[in-house]
Amino acid sequence: VPVPVTLLSDCPAGEHLRLCPQDYTCCSSDMEEGLARQSETEFLAAVDETSHFLLTTFTQRHRKFDEFFRELIDVAEKSMNQMFTKTYGRLYAQNAAVFQDLFTELRRYYMGGSVSLGEVLSEFWARLVERVFSLVNPQYQFSEEYLECVSKHAEQLQPFGDLPRKLRIQVSRAFIAARALVQGLATGRDIVSKAAKPTPGGECVRALMRMLYCPLCRGMPTLRPCHSFCHNVMKGCLANQADLDTEWNNFIEALTQVAEKLEGPFNMELATDSIAVKISEAIMYMQENSVQTSTKVFQGCGSPRPAPARSRRSPREDGKRRFRTYTPEEKPTTAAGTNLDRLVTDLKERLRPMRKFWVTLPHTLCNDDKMAADVTNEDKCWNGQTRGRYLPDVTGDGLVNQINNPEVEVDIARPDVRTRQQIMQLRVATTRLRQAQSGHDADFQDSSEDSSGSGAGERYSEDWPGYGSHTPPYGGKPVRKEPGQSKPPRPRNKWTRPNQNHNQGHSRSGSSGSVATPRPHVLALLAALLVTLLLGSPLWR
């Protein structure tokens, strides 16, 4: 607002002013009103400019990490598909859906879907054991019921050794941390975009006007507000933002710690890189121990029928299809033109100065020489009335402390609803991040005594890639968000062989339940086992 500067002796008395001291003034009522609006605009612009680096950091780092993690998953799937296709040819192509479904579910989990990683991996290994068991026993034909008996007892058999457990731990905690970090960065972006746009009340606007433009109306346009005067005005106008301080600092600390986990024991690059390798090693383990595994299966599920001679594979043909491990040169490389170490280092450097941002925002604003005089110039600054020292004490931080603010009248009994909502958002995000640091998924907590039921609900030690005490290789019972909310039965598309007869009369399983038995059926299972014992059926070895 252009304001002509004239001699005070030529200006009228200021009885008409409502905001500035009612002394001789160069401002009319309309000018005062226009300058009040201008002071509000400049205040909001200063807050927006000061917080811009926060918004930029969260927005850009969210995009970079999200792009990187998505590409890691894509590269891992593509690499596995290429390696397995090259090695196993048509055999892999016929059953690629088993592996594709695994990556589809991993991708859906990362993108925020309601997916239990423990259940996803349990389902994958259960489907895979059926296919591989058929492959290592080409001289037999198996019905769907027989193969379901095999997968049902896979936990006792451990046909893949300890590799499923190792993969579950490594993949679970890496994916949990990656998703938590990306979601946390999105939360930070949303919080900053809202908190950096305060809605100044009438008392705040009046104080801003007295601080910024009343010197002009008094004929002293170059006189800057006293530093302490600026502090009290800003603390009153930004009282609610200062209340974010505790939860904000906790949030920034949790983000930093999860980023460090991803850089170290929860490394997402190594986790995605190891999926194909561990699956290949697991299948080789089952092949190498196929005699012992098959013997136990035949004892527990009954003797299968021999396959017709024309459908049997020769030992030479079977040998060509053996799985193998891969050299490091064949493994997936890094993604999105960068690597995880570089991303994490950059993020930590940018998060460090964000601590205590909101509580120190008044101080940051008042340190700008456009907003206030230097702290050493206390005798030649605008104190709200005239040129001179500002005498009142600087008030404390936060809403409650504004009860003694001499410049801005703040109703401390009416906290800002939006700020309370942001505080709750920060608490929820911090809780998720802290649980991710221990390998927990906040959405899939196992409420049973056996905390090893899910890769998501398990506490992990600091070793990498997780060779702690023994836990069942398939994660035990899958954890679901709601009791009784189970997935539909998976399709029983076996790893087929030419002319395989699906009618099988030698199965002794009699069970068609899914791999993961719902908890309400435990008693029924025990009863069925008891009946089996009484009838003298073959025992599971």
Disulfide bonds with the S-S distance in Angstrom:
Cys20-Cys214 1.89
Cys27-Cys217 1.93
Cys149-Cys301 1.92
Cys204-Cys237 2.02
Cys226-Cys381 1.92
Cys230-Cys366 2.01
